[in-house]
Amino acid sequence: MYQHYFGLIEPPFSIAVNPRYLFMSGRHRDALAHLLYGVGSGGGFILLTGEVGTGKTTLNRSLIEQLPDDTDIAIVLNPALSAAELLASVCDELAIDYPAGTDSLKLLTDALHQFLLGNHARSRRTVLMIDEAQHLSFDVLEQIRLLTNLETDEKKLLQIILIGQPELEATLNRPDLRQLNQRITARFRLTALNERETWVYVRHRLQVAGLQDNAGLFADSALRQIYRLTGGIPRLINLLCDRALMGAYGREMKTVSAGLVKEAAREVLGDSHVVRQTGAGGLGTGRAVRSLAGLLMATAIMIAAGFVYQRGWVPSSLWDPPPTQTPAADAITPEERITPWQLEPDAAEQAFWSLWSPTQLSGSLCDNAMLNGWRCASTEADVWDSVVEVNRPVILSLRRADGFAAASVLLQIAGNSAKLWDGQSVCELPLQQLAESWRGSYQYLWRSPPEWAGPLVVGDEGPAVRYVVEAFAALDGLPVPPLKVFTEALGERVQLFQAARGLEVDGVIGERTLQALHDVLGRAPRRLPQFSQLDGMPGLKSCR
């Protein structure tokens, strides 16, 4: 209705999935890369989770479009099925013949197995994608796990992608599902857009819908309000923008204001949501609260800055997150208590966050990292060498003796011991004891260049490439060349650097190459294994 009034060829904010409106934030690109890598690695499970409306379905469509031509895929959109019904659905998707009306798991599994063997002989891969997987029952999840036992001597015959809301992760962490959880070869949590990405997202959809001359239909203040009210969730952004444009059309306004966005939010999101996101007080009260909050934040930052300065732990770079609170000797309580080292996962994230920010962690660690311009990396490893190479504090994923999930914040590996942080104090633990509980995965934060959207390759351009050019010029002690494009010559220089640092030599600026570059230039806080403030710390106790 309103599109003609604004010079658009179609409504830009429909919640229907339309590939033409695909918007890939940096987080979406990372997720797609993880999914494609998982499919390419062959066999096992891939896990993608995210809150409602964060773009999981859109990402799935993009993944399907990029799968190789030699791939057969079965998609299950309704997982509220029994084990036999699920297998029958998979067979139907792959056009596999089976006895009509059968509910025999053996007959269905045998039919699927024969199909998979035939595909393997023809050098074709088979992928099973299950959406809304948080609704799968235990029996069905166990049957799905058994499907990964269909294999040859060389490889698994079926790649399974589980997609669901965050509660799926909690389900898979149950002790009785540990066998399935251990078979997940790639996992990624999709988060909401940050404020800058929200602005770009809105304008991207308007341009696809035919907006000419970059006309500003939404005032900057309106875009800020949209982010504040939606938290960067694409589906909510679509609903709110559509209603705001309708309101502007009804009032014959050419620009959507912040007030109009707030009014639209009351209609589509409800009064209670608006109050929660913007505060219940009037304009004066809201400003006073924000001023007080700003004053408290500024005070906290000043105190934290003084704390850091007095102890000589001045951050060496603006690119990697500097600590605002460092565990030191005086962090141990007067009673010199023995620190618990197996924390609840949420408590471990809070303790880890305290190394980087004086504020309380609200929501997930990765969500907060994205909002502060940092990157959240999750890695699988078999040996401690991988953890040491990261050269940053990490959260280790652990398993308690009773089978429940736990975590620890690792600050340093020194000889045969590890130094751990619980948010208040440091304790020391034999590395062998820690290894017995470690599940082989860890998480850490790092800072990426401006407008980083994923690995940089020859032909790329933009601020991220410019940063890499300047970094290598600093490394080589040369003037910065006037380059804005990733050239072949730069690619060769990257390969030399990768070879010297023992990295994969591919000429691509990925996370590990960028982090190694930061390390060489002294732009990363060197905490593993050179966290010197911990060496010889008085009163350091053994972990409980």
JOJO-V866467 format. One record per pair of residues at least 6 apart in sequence whose C-alpha atoms are under 8 Angstrom apart, sorted by the first residue. I is the first residue (numbers start at 1). GAP is how many residues later the second one is. If there is no record, write none. Layout:
i=I gap=GAP
i=I gap=GAP
This chain:
i=2 gap=9
i=2 gap=243
i=2 gap=244
i=2 gap=247
i=3 gap=6
i=3 gap=7
i=3 gap=8
i=5 gap=244
i=6 gap=205
i=6 gap=248
i=7 gap=203
i=7 gap=204
i=7 gap=205
i=8 gap=198
i=8 gap=201
i=8 gap=202
i=8 gap=203
i=9 gap=200
i=9 gap=201
i=10 gap=199
i=10 gap=200
i=11 gap=198
i=11 gap=231
i=12 gap=193
i=12 gap=194
i=12 gap=196
i=12 gap=197
i=12 gap=230
i=13 gap=192
i=13 gap=225
i=13 gap=226
i=13 gap=228
i=13 gap=229
i=14 gap=224
i=14 gap=225
i=14 gap=228
i=15 gap=220
i=15 gap=223
i=15 gap=224
i=17 gap=40
i=17 gap=41
i=19 gap=39
i=19 gap=42
i=19 gap=43
i=20 gap=188
i=21 gap=183
i=21 gap=184
i=21 gap=187
i=22 gap=36
i=23 gap=178
i=23 gap=181
i=25 gap=168
i=25 gap=172
i=25 gap=428
i=26 gap=426
i=26 gap=427
i=26 gap=428
i=27 gap=163
i=27 gap=164
i=27 gap=426
i=28 gap=31
i=28 gap=162
i=29 gap=424
i=29 gap=425
i=30 gap=423
i=30 gap=424
i=31 gap=17
i=31 gap=157
i=31 gap=158
i=31 gap=159
i=32 gap=27
i=32 gap=30
i=32 gap=31
i=34 gap=152
i=34 gap=153
i=34 gap=154
i=35 gap=11
i=35 gap=28
i=35 gap=151
i=36 gap=27
i=36 gap=31
i=37 gap=149
i=38 gap=8
i=38 gap=147
i=38 gap=148
i=39 gap=7
i=39 gap=88
i=39 gap=120
i=42 gap=113
i=42 gap=114
i=42 gap=115
i=42 gap=116
i=42 gap=117
i=43 gap=105
i=43 gap=112
i=43 gap=113
i=43 gap=114
i=43 gap=115
i=43 gap=116
i=43 gap=117
i=44 gap=104
i=44 gap=112
i=44 gap=114
i=44 gap=115
i=44 gap=116
i=44 gap=139
i=44 gap=140
i=44 gap=141
i=45 gap=114
i=45 gap=115
i=45 gap=116
i=45 gap=117
i=45 gap=138
i=45 gap=139
i=45 gap=140
i=45 gap=141
i=46 gap=113
i=46 gap=114
i=46 gap=115
i=46 gap=116
i=46 gap=138
i=46 gap=139
i=46 gap=140
i=46 gap=141
i=47 gap=114
i=47 gap=115
i=47 gap=116
i=47 gap=137
i=47 gap=139
i=47 gap=140
i=47 gap=141
i=48 gap=8
i=48 gap=113
i=48 gap=114
i=48 gap=115
i=48 gap=116
i=48 gap=139
i=48 gap=140
i=48 gap=141
i=48 gap=142
i=49 gap=7
i=49 gap=114
i=49 gap=115
i=49 gap=116
i=49 gap=117
i=49 gap=119
i=49 gap=120
i=49 gap=139
i=49 gap=140
i=49 gap=141
i=50 gap=6
i=50 gap=114
i=50 gap=115
i=50 gap=116
i=50 gap=139
i=50 gap=140
i=50 gap=141
i=51 gap=114
i=51 gap=115
i=51 gap=139
i=51 gap=140
i=52 gap=113
i=53 gap=180
i=53 gap=181
i=53 gap=182
i=53 gap=183
i=54 gap=136
i=54 gap=137
i=54 gap=138
i=54 gap=179
i=54 gap=180
i=54 gap=181
i=55 gap=135
i=55 gap=179
i=55 gap=180
i=56 gap=107
i=56 gap=134
i=70 gap=53
i=70 gap=54
i=70 gap=55
i=71 gap=53
i=71 gap=54
i=71 gap=55
i=71 gap=56
i=72 gap=22
i=72 gap=52
i=72 gap=53
i=72 gap=54
i=72 gap=55
i=73 gap=20
i=73 gap=21
i=73 gap=53
i=73 gap=54
i=73 gap=55
i=73 gap=56
i=74 gap=16
i=74 gap=19
i=74 gap=20
i=74 gap=52
i=74 gap=53
i=74 gap=54
i=74 gap=55
i=75 gap=15
i=75 gap=18
i=75 gap=53
i=75 gap=54
i=75 gap=55
i=75 gap=56
i=76 gap=10
i=76 gap=13
i=76 gap=14
i=76 gap=52
i=76 gap=53
i=76 gap=54
i=76 gap=55
i=77 gap=53
i=77 gap=54
i=77 gap=55
i=78 gap=53
i=78 gap=54
i=79 gap=7
i=79 gap=51
i=79 gap=52
i=79 gap=53
i=79 gap=54
i=79 gap=56
i=79 gap=57
i=80 gap=55
i=80 gap=56
i=80 gap=57
i=81 gap=55
i=81 gap=59
i=82 gap=57
i=82 gap=58
i=83 gap=22
i=83 gap=56
i=83 gap=57
i=83 gap=60
i=84 gap=19
i=84 gap=20
i=84 gap=21
i=84 gap=24
i=85 gap=18
i=86 gap=54
i=87 gap=18
i=87 gap=21
i=87 gap=22
i=88 gap=20
i=90 gap=38
i=91 gap=6
i=91 gap=7
i=91 gap=17
i=91 gap=20
i=91 gap=21
i=96 gap=15
i=96 gap=16
i=96 gap=19
i=97 gap=14
i=98 gap=9
i=98 gap=10
i=98 gap=13
i=99 gap=8
i=109 gap=38
i=113 gap=37
i=116 gap=10
i=116 gap=41
i=116 gap=42
i=117 gap=40
i=119 gap=6
i=119 gap=7
i=120 gap=37
i=125 gap=32
i=125 gap=33
i=126 gap=31
i=126 gap=32
i=126 gap=33
i=127 gap=31
i=127 gap=32
i=127 gap=33
i=127 gap=34
i=128 gap=30
i=128 gap=31
i=128 gap=32
i=128 gap=33
i=129 gap=31
i=129 gap=32
i=129 gap=33
i=129 gap=34
i=130 gap=30
i=130 gap=31
i=130 gap=32
i=130 gap=33
i=131 gap=31
i=131 gap=32
i=131 gap=33
i=132 gap=31
i=132 gap=32
i=132 gap=33
i=133 gap=29
i=133 gap=30
i=133 gap=31
i=133 gap=32
i=133 gap=35
i=134 gap=29
i=134 gap=30
i=134 gap=31
i=134 gap=33
i=134 gap=34
i=134 gap=37
i=142 gap=35
i=142 gap=38
i=145 gap=34
i=145 gap=35
i=147 gap=11
i=148 gap=8
i=148 gap=9
i=148 gap=10
i=148 gap=11
i=149 gap=7
i=150 gap=6
i=150 gap=7
i=150 gap=8
i=151 gap=6
i=151 gap=7
i=166 gap=23
i=171 gap=6
i=172 gap=6
i=172 gap=8
i=172 gap=9
i=173 gap=8
i=173 gap=231
i=173 gap=232
i=174 gap=229
i=174 gap=230
i=174 gap=231
i=175 gap=227
i=175 gap=228
i=175 gap=229
i=191 gap=175
i=191 gap=176
i=192 gap=39
i=192 gap=40
i=192 gap=41
i=192 gap=42
i=192 gap=175
i=193 gap=38
i=193 gap=39
i=193 gap=40
i=193 gap=41
i=194 gap=33
i=194 gap=37
i=194 gap=38
i=194 gap=176
i=194 gap=177
i=195 gap=29
i=195 gap=32
i=195 gap=37
i=195 gap=176
i=198 gap=25
i=198 gap=29
i=198 gap=34
i=199 gap=24
i=199 gap=25
i=202 gap=35
i=207 gap=7
i=216 gap=39
i=217 gap=37
i=217 gap=38
i=217 gap=39
i=218 gap=37
i=218 gap=38
i=218 gap=39
i=219 gap=36
i=219 gap=37
i=219 gap=38
i=219 gap=39
i=221 gap=36
i=221 gap=37
i=222 gap=34
i=222 gap=35
i=222 gap=36
i=222 gap=37
i=222 gap=38
i=222 gap=39
i=223 gap=35
i=224 gap=34
i=225 gap=33
i=225 gap=36
i=225 gap=37
i=226 gap=11
i=226 gap=14
i=226 gap=15
i=226 gap=35
i=227 gap=10
i=228 gap=49
i=228 gap=50
i=229 gap=33
i=229 gap=36
i=229 gap=44
i=229 gap=45
i=229 gap=48
i=229 gap=49
i=230 gap=6
i=230 gap=7
i=239 gap=29
i=240 gap=21
i=240 gap=24
i=240 gap=25
i=240 gap=28
i=240 gap=29
i=241 gap=20
i=243 gap=21
i=243 gap=25
i=244 gap=12
i=244 gap=16
i=244 gap=17
i=244 gap=19
i=244 gap=20
i=245 gap=11
i=247 gap=13
i=247 gap=17
i=248 gap=6
i=248 gap=7
i=248 gap=8
i=248 gap=12
i=262 gap=12
i=265 gap=6
i=265 gap=9
i=266 gap=7
i=266 gap=8
i=278 gap=8
i=279 gap=7
i=280 gap=6
i=300 gap=58
i=301 gap=57
i=304 gap=20
i=304 gap=21
i=304 gap=54
i=305 gap=19
i=307 gap=17
i=307 gap=18
i=308 gap=6
i=308 gap=16
i=308 gap=17
i=308 gap=18
i=315 gap=7
i=315 gap=8
i=315 gap=210
i=316 gap=6
i=316 gap=206
i=316 gap=207
i=316 gap=208
i=316 gap=209
i=317 gap=205
i=317 gap=206
i=317 gap=207
i=317 gap=208
i=318 gap=205
i=319 gap=127
i=319 gap=128
i=319 gap=129
i=319 gap=130
i=319 gap=204
i=319 gap=205
i=320 gap=54
i=320 gap=126
i=320 gap=127
i=320 gap=128
i=320 gap=203
i=320 gap=204
i=320 gap=205
i=321 gap=35
i=321 gap=53
i=321 gap=124
i=321 gap=125
i=321 gap=126
i=322 gap=34
i=322 gap=203
i=323 gap=32
i=323 gap=33
i=323 gap=34
i=324 gap=30
i=324 gap=31
i=324 gap=32
i=324 gap=33
i=324 gap=34
i=325 gap=29
i=325 gap=30
i=325 gap=31
i=325 gap=32
i=325 gap=33
i=326 gap=29
i=327 gap=28
i=327 gap=94
i=327 gap=96
i=327 gap=97
i=327 gap=98
i=327 gap=99
i=328 gap=97
i=328 gap=98
i=328 gap=205
i=328 gap=206
i=328 gap=209
i=329 gap=205
i=329 gap=208
i=329 gap=209
i=329 gap=210
i=329 gap=211
i=331 gap=93
i=331 gap=94
i=331 gap=95
i=332 gap=92
i=332 gap=93
i=332 gap=94
i=332 gap=207
i=332 gap=208
i=333 gap=92
i=336 gap=203
i=336 gap=204
i=336 gap=205
i=337 gap=204
i=338 gap=89
i=338 gap=203
i=338 gap=204
i=338 gap=205
i=338 gap=206
i=339 gap=83
i=339 gap=86
i=339 gap=87
i=339 gap=88
i=339 gap=202
i=339 gap=203
i=339 gap=204
i=339 gap=205
i=340 gap=82
i=340 gap=203
i=340 gap=204
i=341 gap=67
i=341 gap=79
i=341 gap=80
i=341 gap=81
i=341 gap=86
i=341 gap=202
i=341 gap=203
i=342 gap=56
i=342 gap=58
i=342 gap=64
i=342 gap=65
i=342 gap=66
i=343 gap=63
i=343 gap=64
i=343 gap=65
i=343 gap=79
i=344 gap=61
i=344 gap=62
i=344 gap=63
i=345 gap=52
i=345 gap=60
i=345 gap=61
i=345 gap=62
i=348 gap=47
i=348 gap=59
i=348 gap=60
i=348 gap=61
i=348 gap=74
i=349 gap=12
i=349 gap=15
i=349 gap=16
i=349 gap=46
i=350 gap=10
i=350 gap=11
i=350 gap=15
i=350 gap=73
i=351 gap=58
i=351 gap=70
i=351 gap=71
i=351 gap=72
i=351 gap=73
i=352 gap=41
i=352 gap=42
i=352 gap=43
i=352 gap=57
i=352 gap=69
i=352 gap=70
i=352 gap=71
i=353 gap=8
i=353 gap=12
i=354 gap=6
i=354 gap=69
i=355 gap=68
i=361 gap=7
i=362 gap=6
i=365 gap=11
i=366 gap=9
i=366 gap=10
i=369 gap=6
i=369 gap=7
i=369 gap=76
i=370 gap=6
i=373 gap=74
i=374 gap=71
i=374 gap=72
i=374 gap=73
i=374 gap=74
i=375 gap=70
i=375 gap=71
i=375 gap=72
i=375 gap=73
i=376 gap=67
i=376 gap=68
i=376 gap=69
i=376 gap=70
i=377 gap=66
i=377 gap=67
i=377 gap=68
i=377 gap=69
i=378 gap=63
i=378 gap=64
i=378 gap=65
i=378 gap=66
i=379 gap=62
i=379 gap=63
i=379 gap=64
i=380 gap=60
i=380 gap=61
i=380 gap=62
i=381 gap=6
i=381 gap=59
i=381 gap=60
i=381 gap=61
i=382 gap=58
i=383 gap=57
i=387 gap=7
i=387 gap=55
i=388 gap=25
i=388 gap=140
i=388 gap=141
i=389 gap=139
i=390 gap=125
i=390 gap=138
i=391 gap=134
i=391 gap=135
i=391 gap=136
i=391 gap=137
i=391 gap=138
i=392 gap=19
i=392 gap=52
i=392 gap=53
i=392 gap=133
i=392 gap=134
i=392 gap=135
i=392 gap=136
i=393 gap=16
i=393 gap=17
i=393 gap=18
i=393 gap=19
i=393 gap=51
i=393 gap=134
i=393 gap=135
i=394 gap=15
i=394 gap=16
i=394 gap=17
i=394 gap=48
i=394 gap=49
i=394 gap=50
i=394 gap=51
i=395 gap=12
i=395 gap=13
i=395 gap=14
i=395 gap=15
i=395 gap=47
i=395 gap=48
i=395 gap=49
i=396 gap=11
i=396 gap=12
i=396 gap=13
i=396 gap=14
i=396 gap=42
i=396 gap=43
i=396 gap=44
i=396 gap=45
i=396 gap=46
i=396 gap=47
i=397 gap=8
i=397 gap=9
i=397 gap=10
i=397 gap=11
i=397 gap=41
i=397 gap=42
i=397 gap=43
i=397 gap=44
i=397 gap=45
i=398 gap=7
i=398 gap=8
i=398 gap=9
i=398 gap=10
i=398 gap=39
i=398 gap=40
i=398 gap=41
i=399 gap=6
i=399 gap=7
i=399 gap=8
i=399 gap=38
i=399 gap=39
i=399 gap=40
i=400 gap=6
i=400 gap=37
i=401 gap=36
i=408 gap=12
i=408 gap=13
i=408 gap=14
i=409 gap=11
i=409 gap=12
i=409 gap=13
i=410 gap=8
i=410 gap=9
i=410 gap=10
i=410 gap=11
i=411 gap=7
i=411 gap=8
i=411 gap=9
i=411 gap=10
i=411 gap=116
i=411 gap=117
i=411 gap=120
i=412 gap=6
i=412 gap=7
i=412 gap=8
i=412 gap=115
i=412 gap=116
i=412 gap=117
i=412 gap=118
i=412 gap=119
i=413 gap=6
i=413 gap=18
i=413 gap=115
i=413 gap=116
i=414 gap=115
i=416 gap=14
i=416 gap=15
i=416 gap=16
i=417 gap=11
i=417 gap=12
i=417 gap=13
i=417 gap=14
i=417 gap=15
i=418 gap=10
i=418 gap=11
i=418 gap=12
i=418 gap=13
i=418 gap=16
i=419 gap=7
i=419 gap=8
i=419 gap=9
i=419 gap=10
i=420 gap=6
i=420 gap=7
i=420 gap=8
i=420 gap=9
i=421 gap=6
i=426 gap=114
i=426 gap=115
i=427 gap=113
i=427 gap=114
i=427 gap=115
i=427 gap=116
i=428 gap=112
i=428 gap=113
i=428 gap=114
i=428 gap=115
i=429 gap=113
i=429 gap=114
i=446 gap=69
i=448 gap=66
i=449 gap=14
i=449 gap=15
i=449 gap=18
i=450 gap=13
i=450 gap=14
i=450 gap=17
i=451 gap=11
i=451 gap=12
i=451 gap=13
i=452 gap=12
i=454 gap=56
i=455 gap=53
i=455 gap=54
i=455 gap=55
i=455 gap=56
i=456 gap=9
i=456 gap=30
i=456 gap=52
i=456 gap=53
i=456 gap=54
i=457 gap=29
i=457 gap=34
i=457 gap=50
i=457 gap=51
i=457 gap=52
i=458 gap=27
i=458 gap=28
i=458 gap=29
i=458 gap=30
i=458 gap=33
i=458 gap=50
i=459 gap=26
i=459 gap=27
i=459 gap=28
i=460 gap=25
i=460 gap=26
i=461 gap=23
i=461 gap=24
i=461 gap=25
i=462 gap=22
i=462 gap=23
i=463 gap=21
i=465 gap=19
i=465 gap=20
i=465 gap=21
i=466 gap=17
i=466 gap=18
i=466 gap=19
i=469 gap=11
i=469 gap=12
i=469 gap=14
i=469 gap=21
i=470 gap=10
i=470 gap=11
i=471 gap=46
i=471 gap=50
i=473 gap=6
i=473 gap=7
i=473 gap=8
i=474 gap=6
i=474 gap=47
i=475 gap=45
i=475 gap=46
i=491 gap=16
i=491 gap=17
i=492 gap=15
i=493 gap=14
i=494 gap=13
i=494 gap=14
i=494 gap=15
i=495 gap=10
i=495 gap=11
i=495 gap=12
i=495 gap=13
i=496 gap=9
i=498 gap=6
i=498 gap=7
i=498 gap=8
i=498 gap=9
i=498 gap=15
i=499 gap=6
i=501 gap=15
i=503 gap=9
i=503 gap=10
i=515 gap=9
i=518 gap=6
i=519 gap=7
